[in-house]
Amino acid sequence: MAAPATARATRAIDEAELIERILARDERAWHQLVRHFEPTLRALIGEDEELQPSVIDDVLGDLWLRLMEHDMRRLRSFGASKSAPLSAWLAMQATQVVFAHSQKRHDEPETVSLDEAPEVADLKRPRVTPKMMKVEEVAERWDLNPKTVYGMIERGELVSRRCGRVIRVPRHVVESFEQASVASERGKKQCL
């Protein structure tokens, strides 16, 4: 019974010593960490069937960078807590990196090869209609002289907006006026 407990204690001491050496900037200790845990982490990450081998390499690279960033903040926090085995802690860190990669993959637009991409001239763009129309545009639409439209605005027959010297007629007002005109023409024909 004492043997497994001793092995666990020895492993914990080795892990703690390894972390201390890494935090002291011992390059051999860092290589030892990577060499010892990378095969296990690669197998763990590889269980995600959606990940290509190149993505697995990216995830592992990001994991090692994550441990080094901010003056090894994460390794320092692990070294201070020592609440879990290093392998379990590294597995949790790798899972978080995999999650970040999957989020990034889903957020990125799907790539299309240049051969499959449509020509810019072939793309149909929806025509955006402005909400306000110039008096001249209203006159042209109704086949009237612009002075006639200005007269309608002056008499209050046609609602408009003025900004300084510029006069604009809301598109919905023009369309409502047209519908009212069509409705009144129908009413006249029905009465005859």
C-alpha positions, 0 to 999 in steps of 0.5 A: 500500500505504501508503494503507490503513495510513495510513487505519487509523492515522488511524481509530485516532487518531480513535477514540483521540481520540474516546474521550479526549474522551468520558472527559473528559466532552465531550458532543459526542464522546459524540453523535458516537460514538452517531451514527457507530456506532448504524446499524451496531450497529442492523443487527448487532442486527437480524440476530437475527430473534427481536428486535422493533424495540422490543427492538432499541431497548432493547438499544441503550439498554442498550448505551449505559448499559453504556458509561456505568456505573461511571464509564465503566469499559468505555470506559476499559478499551478506551481503555487496551488499543486492541487492536481497532477501536472498531467491533469492540469495540462489536459485542462489547459489543452482542452481550453485551447481546443475550445478556443480553436473551435470557436475561432474556426466557427467564427471565421467565414468559409474560404472559397478558392479563387476558381470557385469565386464568382466574378465581381461583375456577376454578383447582383447587388441589391439596389438600396433606395434612399428614404428621401427623394429630391423634388426633381426626382418626384417631378420626374417620377410623376412626369411633372414640372419641378415647379408644380411639385414645389407648388404642391409643397408650398400649398401643403398638399405634399409633405416635405422636409427642409434642411436649410435650402434643401427640400426632400420628400420622404419616399413613403409620402410619395408612395402614399400619395400615389396610392391615394391617387390610384384609389380616388381614380378607382372610386371615380370610375365606379361612380360612373 
